[in-house]
């Protein structure tokens, strides 16, 4: 079965979370604090959430990632370079994470919106190997623009803008 991606938008905040599924298991990307919509959608699709991933530790909203991972028993992927006070699976640029026999994630470092920002390429298995089905870029690449670089304060904005430019060209 082909990978299906559902968007969970929170228009009042301008944020989007994603549920990507192969029909049996699901990955949730950048979940909002209110995980009820995600749980409802996973139940409606009859899939089990096995992986919760954060593109970055969010300065611009409160994540529901830790709670969703706790409730579902999912693996919680967070940038290895981010210092956090909770258990997680640390990931960094170049890592590959097997989700199921037919789905994997490839981790790409895309600093700019934050210093340790990550993007995740969603690969699906084909008869000839793996092919990219999409990419989750979080706050790095947006529709028609790139993400803000000033969320960590003005003193970091210039450096982050340079990182953002390099990340957008990857």
N, C-alpha and C positions, 0 to 999 in steps of 0.2 A: 504494500500500500504506500502511496505517496505521502510525504509529510504534509500535514495541514497546519497552517498557522492562523490563530485567531487573535484579533486585537482587542484589548480591554482598555478602552480610552477613559481618561478622566479629564474631560474637556475643560473643567473649571481650573485645573492646574496646568493644562497643556501637556500632560504626561500620557504615555502609553505603556502598558505592560503587554506581554505576549504569552500565549500558551501554544507551544508547538508540539504536535503529537503524531505518532505513527499509527494511531488507532488503538494502541494498548497502553503505552507509557507516554508521559508528557514532561516537557521542560517548561518552566515558567521563568520569564526574563523580567527583571526589574519590577517585582510585584509591589503595588501600592499597599499602604498599611491595612486597608480594609480588604481582607482576603476572602470575604464571603462570595464576591463575584467570581473569583478564580475557582473556589471550591464548587460553586454551582455549575460553572462551565465545564469543569473536569467531570463532574457527575453526569451532566447532560450528555457529554461525549463518551462516557463510560471508560475513561482513561485514568490511570494512576500516576500522580505526580511523583517522579523519581529524582528530578534535579531542579533546583532553584538556583538561578545565577544572577549575580549583580554585575552590571557594567561598571559601576563605581559606587563608592560610599557616598550617599546622596546628601548634598548640602541644600538641595532645592526641594526635597520632600522627605517624609518619613517612610522608610521601607517596611514592607510586611514580610520580607524574605526570611528572616530568622523565625518568625512565628509560623509561616507557611511550611518551612522545613521541619519544624518541631511537630506540627500537627500531622503532616503527611509522612514523616520519616524519610524525607528526601535528602539527598546530598546537597549541601549549601556551598556553592562555589563563589569565592570572593578573592580579589587580587591578593596574592601572597605578600605584596609590598605594603598593603594596608594594615596598620596596627589596629587590631580589634580585640575586644574583651569577651569574645564568644568563640565557640568551636565552629570551624568551617573547613572546607576543603580548599587549601590555598592553590591558586592557579596563576600562571604567568604566560607571557608571550611564547608561542610555540607549543604549548601543551595541547594534547588531544585527549578528549574525554569520551569514552564509549558510553552511549546512552542505552542502546539496544543493538541487536544484530544489524538493524537497518539504519540506525541514526547515530551520528557522532557530532561532537562540537570541537571546533578548532579555536584556540584562544589567540587573539591578536592584540598586542599592546597598542593602544591608541591614546596616549596621553594628550592632554590639551584642555578638556573640560575640567579634569582633575589630573593630578600628577600620575596616578596609577590606573587611569581609565582603561578598560578592556572592551574589546568587541568580540563577538562570538559568531564564527561561521558555522551555519547549520548544514552538515553534509548528510546526504542520503545515499544508501548503497544502491548500485546498479549492477547489471550483469558484468560490466567492464571495470568495476571498482567503485570509487566514490565520486559524487558530483555535488557541487554546492547548490543548495536549495534556497539559501538566503543568508543574510547577515544581520545581526542585531548590534546596532552601533550606539545604543543608549543616548547619552548627551553629547556625543562626539559629532556625528553627522545627522543633520535634521533635514526636513523637506526643504530643499533649495538653499540651505545655509549650513553653517557649523554651529556647534554649541557655544555657550558663553564661556569665557575664560577668566571672568572676574569674581567668581563665587568664593574663591579662597582669599580674596582681598586684592586691593590695588597693587600691592607690592609684588604679587605673583603673576599679575595679568599679562605683562609683557612676555615673560618666559613661557607661560602657558600658551600664549598666542603662537609663539614659534613652534612649540610642540604640536599644537592643533594643526598648523599648516602642514607640518611633516606627516602627521597622522592621516590627514585628508588625502594626501598624495600616495599613501600606501595602497 
